[in-house]
Amino acid sequence: MTIQGQAIVPGQASGELLVSPEPLSFWGGYDCRTGEIIDRRHALSGQNARGRVLALPFTRGSSTTTQVLLEAIRAGTAPAAIVCPEADSFLALAAIVAEELYGRTLPIVVISAEDLARLTTGREATIRGGFLCFDEPGQNE
Amino acid sequence: MQLTPGDREMLDGARGPAMRMAMRILTRMGEVQDAREMLTITQAHIDSTIFIADAGLEYAERLASFGAKVAVPTTLNVSGLDENRWREWAVPSEWASKAFRQMQAYQSMGAVPTWTCAPYQTEHAPRFGQQIAWGESNAIVFANSVIGARTERYPDLLDICAAITGRVPAVGLHLDENRGGDLLVELRGVARMLQEDDSFYPVFGHLLGKLAGNRIPVIEGIEARPSDDQLKALGAGAASSGSVALFHIVRVTPEAPTRAAAFLNREPCETHTITMADLRRARDELTSGGREKIDMVVLGSPHFSLAEFRALAELVRGRRCHPDVRFLLTTSRAVEAIARHAGVMDAVEAFGAKLTVDTCILATPMLPDEIQRLMTNSAKFAYYTPGLLGRSMAFGSLADCVESAVAGRVIRDDSLWK
């Protein structure tokens, strides 16, 4: 299966999908030392997003989200890529500043809400530009 | 995106490396946001001051080393440090030295060292209709909703780019046509007595954020005349459980003289009715511990105002906090000074309260291990404490917090919530 979206921060990455059914605030929700989701009210509480392709409805709450994600990119605890249904400026900003400061890219792809709803945690996914591809054999739809 | 010759000069580096870096980030963001042009702002509030980790410090010091200066009047949000009192708490000294470097970096850019998350309660508050670039979620929602200034939800790192260039992508809440309501939230059967109580606003804010998400709610059914501090609590709650950057209250906030005006003559996309049962549930959600002993009461998110100090002084006059309970107030250095001059600090300190200024428990690792069970009247503290600090937080009114501090365990007056 391939889903076509729009790369708001272009790049290439792959990893196991981690799909969030609800928004996430990185400040208070994401441990940038480990990549664990630590918002105890969140459905993904206790899961680790490091190196995974994180699918999120949108971000929530504090303006500090961007510092947390920037630090995660610096420390190597960030998701491999992020997929969301609308151009999330907080996430995009962290990725853009990471390119300025560290020359590292965190690809971010916007896909439709319908496509987002079809994603399931655990599948291997690859981001190439605006495309989200699933390489796992036997799981084609 | 259409750039002016001035924008291009900044982008090309003709006005120095700090402006080039700031404008490069702003224009890339403008493309992400589908902006057609940039617009001029006349004030900024910087949330990037909060020390989170090395990356934020490296960013601030990179800009400072490029000689960055703010181009518009700029206030600074809470820092990671009470410069004078941090040694009285559990703040590690390595952490303190990095937080201090970050404070210095932003001060070196010419910003006013206000160090507060309530800049709208200082002499630097913006005016109705003013185009500004503000960070800090509770400040953003207050500036937009209560004052009627125009700001997008500026995240950390971008707010300082706006301050350095005086320019931002012309998108979102900067533009009048995007400021109309999305959903209608009607209060039904909520007694005026409760609406006049300070604990109603954080609870309603918590519920509002969950309903609205990132949309603009229009509230009907508020019969009381909420104070600035009550609206501050409402916004802070809604910007924690959701990402509300603007709300309208019909006949209360400046862009909502009527329901039709609040919706810019469009129809709401959905309508929610709020009952006492919804409010009771939201109030219970804000408590993550039971009715047990407490180690600390903490007030001041957003930062405590002079009016809040006065209200607290009335409640604690002649009383003593329980010896096993710490009573902490977080505010800015300016409000502390004003409260001292006004003579309201004596009663508060005689009660046993301690002050931390320029930061708060969420922005500096000050709490020692023995403090595990906290209580507050702030929806924002209640929302973030379990995840950020791994500690329990009980929620109550200001009076509940005082009674609990005296008793040493959670005491709540439920009479208004029946």
Interface residues (C-beta under 8 A of the other chain):
Chain A: I8 V9 P23 W27 G28 G29 C32 I38 D39 R40 R41 F58 T59 R60 G61 S62 S63 T64 T65 T66 Q67 V68 L70 E71 I73 R74 A75 A87 S89 F90 A92 L93 A94 I96 V97 E100 L101
Chain B: M21 R24 I25 R28 M29 V32 Q33 D34 D47 S48 I50 I52 A53 D54 A55 G56 E58 Y59 R62 G135 E136 S137 I140 R153 Y154 P155 D156 L157 L158 D159 G213 N214 A239 S240 S241 G242 S243 L362 Y383 Y384 P386 G387 L388
